Amino acid sequence: MLDETGARERRLRSLPSRVGVYFVLALGLFGHLGTGLAWGELVAGLTVMVPRPSEKALRDLRRRVGVAPLKRLFDVLAGPLAQPSTPGVRYAAGARSPSTAAGA
């Protein structure tokens, strides 16, 4: 995703772009905690000690990665959960997701 969207870093960094993607996903899960604690949740399960970056470093990481890799990730992974045979669901041509009979 990073190569496709041009978001890969061009030099060696202590916080590479791939870590930024994981961090933004962690913010989606733990956003109510704030950036510092969301980082802590992200690295909590690692077996090695990871230094805690500053709030500025995390903010810069988010800006450097940008929206494009996450949008691309969504485009690749998003899809309908229901099947055409699921009761109450109908598919519209070209729709990203099915609609329900109640919502139609």
C-alpha positions as CSV (number, residue, x, y, z in Angstrom):
1,M,0.0,0.0,0.0
2,L,2.8,2.4,0.9
3,D,4.7,1.9,-2.4
4,E,1.5,2.1,-4.4
5,T,0.5,5.4,-2.9
6,G,4.0,6.9,-2.7
7,A,3.9,7.1,1.1
8,R,7.0,5.0,1.8
9,E,9.8,7.0,3.5
10,R,12.8,7.9,1.4
11,R,15.3,7.7,4.2
12,L,15.9,5.6,7.2
13,R,13.6,6.7,10.1
14,S,13.1,5.6,13.6
15,L,9.4,5.6,12.9
16,P,8.9,4.1,9.4
17,S,5.8,4.6,7.4
18,R,4.6,1.0,7.9
19,V,4.6,1.8,11.7
20,G,2.5,4.9,10.9
21,V,-0.2,2.8,9.3
22,Y,-0.4,0.5,12.3
23,F,-0.5,3.6,14.6
24,V,-3.4,5.2,12.7
25,L,-5.3,1.9,12.9
26,A,-4.5,1.8,16.6
27,L,-5.9,5.3,16.9
28,G,-9.1,4.1,15.3
29,L,-9.4,1.5,18.1
30,F,-8.0,3.5,21.0
31,G,-8.6,7.1,19.9
32,H,-10.4,7.9,23.1
33,L,-7.1,7.3,24.9
34,G,-5.1,9.9,23.0
35,T,-2.0,9.4,20.9
36,G,0.4,8.5,23.7
37,L,-1.7,5.9,25.3
38,A,-2.8,4.6,21.8
39,W,0.9,4.1,21.1
40,G,1.2,2.2,24.4
41,E,-1.6,-0.1,23.4
42,L,0.0,-0.7,20.0
43,V,3.3,-1.8,21.4
44,A,2.1,-3.4,24.6
45,G,2.3,-7.0,23.2
46,L,5.8,-6.7,21.8
47,T,8.5,-8.7,23.5
48,V,11.1,-6.0,23.1
49,M,11.1,-2.6,24.8
50,V,10.1,0.1,22.4
51,P,10.9,3.7,23.3
52,R,7.9,6.0,23.5
53,P,8.0,8.7,20.8
54,S,7.1,12.2,21.6
55,E,3.6,13.5,20.8
56,K,5.2,15.7,18.0
57,A,6.9,12.6,16.5
58,L,3.6,10.7,16.4
59,R,1.8,13.7,14.9
60,D,4.5,14.1,12.3
61,L,4.3,10.4,11.5
62,R,0.5,10.6,10.9
63,R,1.0,13.6,8.6
64,R,3.9,11.9,6.7
65,V,1.8,8.7,6.1
66,G,-1.2,10.7,5.1
67,V,-4.6,9.4,3.9
68,A,-3.8,7.6,0.7
69,P,-2.4,4.3,2.2
70,L,-5.4,3.9,4.5
71,K,-7.8,4.7,1.7
72,R,-6.1,2.1,-0.5
73,L,-6.2,-0.4,2.4
74,F,-9.9,0.2,2.8
75,D,-10.5,-0.1,-1.0
76,V,-8.7,-3.5,-1.0
77,L,-10.4,-4.9,2.1
78,A,-13.9,-3.4,2.1
79,G,-16.7,-5.5,0.7
80,P,-20.2,-6.7,1.5
81,L,-20.6,-9.1,4.4
82,A,-24.0,-10.4,3.2
83,Q,-24.4,-12.8,0.3
84,P,-27.0,-12.4,-2.5
85,S,-28.9,-15.3,-0.9
86,T,-29.1,-13.6,2.5
87,P,-32.8,-12.9,3.3
88,G,-33.7,-9.2,3.2
89,V,-30.6,-8.2,1.2
90,R,-30.5,-7.1,-2.4
91,Y,-27.6,-5.9,-4.4
92,A,-27.6,-2.8,-6.6
93,A,-25.3,-2.8,-9.7
94,G,-22.0,-1.1,-8.8
95,A,-22.9,-0.7,-5.2
96,R,-20.1,-1.1,-2.6
97,S,-22.4,-2.8,-0.1
98,P,-25.8,-4.4,-0.1
99,S,-28.9,-2.7,1.0
100,T,-31.5,-4.2,3.2
101,A,-35.1,-4.5,2.3
102,A,-36.0,-2.2,5.3
103,G,-33.6,0.5,4.2
104,A,-34.6,0.3,0.5
